[in-house]
Amino acid sequence: MTSTSLPRIPLEPSWVDAIGRRASRRRFDGRPVSPEALAGIEAVSRSVREAAQPVARAVLLVAAPEGLFKGLVGSYGKAVRGAPACMAFIGRGDWHLDLGFAGQAVVLAATAAGLDTCWIAGSFDADAAAADIELSDGEQVGAVSPLGYGTARVGAVSACSRQ
Ligand SMILES: Cc1cc2nc3c(=O)[nH]c(=O)nc-3n(C[C@H](O)[C@H](O)[C@H](O)COP(=O)(O)O)c2cc1C
């Protein structure tokens, strides 16, 4: 299955504002995400799904599965730790570009809601990610992101290593 055009995701002005503030985080303080914020992400995931189906969708997992995030892969930084929740980005067929658009919309919505994220397309356990998701024929989890509140940054070194 091939996407003939990019998903037409209605952009919220707050997502555009969030572009300059977004910075990936790999260390989270474990605080639970508020029910209101989770409901907001759920709603955004639904509208993204409508725009990007059947090629790409995002699913909110209110509890990040045990063992989801793996350690160092290639030149990437340290493993993700302490995230209470996560998002799974699911693709089908020729999904890469569509999933990038769909996933980044949800990532920016999360940033706008004061949450931290980090695209993870390699250093995650696909089985753990899929355990709580009903995948349709041909679908795969292409990437995930932690969702929560990053730990406080301590100085320039941490800023560089994207704590
Ligand atoms: C599509 C994509 C896949 C990525 N996959 C991983 C990954 O598997 N593991 C990882 O530690 N970082 C991964 N990263 C890198 C981080 O998400 C992040 O981009 C990087 O730390 C730089 O931070 P910034 O996004 O704030 O510039 C990926 C980034 C992108 C865009």
The ligand as a Gaussian input file, in Angstrom:
#p B3LYP/6-31G(d) Opt

LIG

0 1
 C       12.798000       9.323000      13.120000
 C       13.714000       9.388000      14.317000
 C       14.096000       8.219000      14.938000
 C       14.914000       8.245000      16.070000
 N       15.245000       7.076000      16.704000
 C       15.971000       7.117000      17.844000
 C       16.268000       5.925000      18.550000
 O       15.925000       4.822000      18.158000
 N       16.953000       6.040000      19.705000
 C       17.371000       7.226000      20.196000
 O       17.968000       7.243000      21.271000
 N       17.116000       8.389000      19.539000
 C       16.418000       8.354000      18.385000
 N       16.170000       9.515000      17.694000
 C       16.782000      10.763000      18.150000
 C       15.967000      11.540000      19.145000
 O       14.582000      11.386000      18.991000
 C       16.251000      13.054000      19.005000
 O       15.888000      13.471000      17.731000
 C       17.670000      13.426000      19.241000
 O       17.977000      13.133000      20.565000
 C       17.890000      14.946000      18.988000
 O       17.038000      15.705000      19.772000
 P       16.061000      16.804000      19.130000
 O       14.984000      16.028000      18.428000
 O       15.572000      17.579000      20.302000
 O       16.867000      17.623000      18.197000
 C       15.369000       9.496000      16.566000
 C       14.979000      10.667000      15.915000
 C       14.158000      10.630000      14.817000
 C       13.726000      11.908000      14.163000

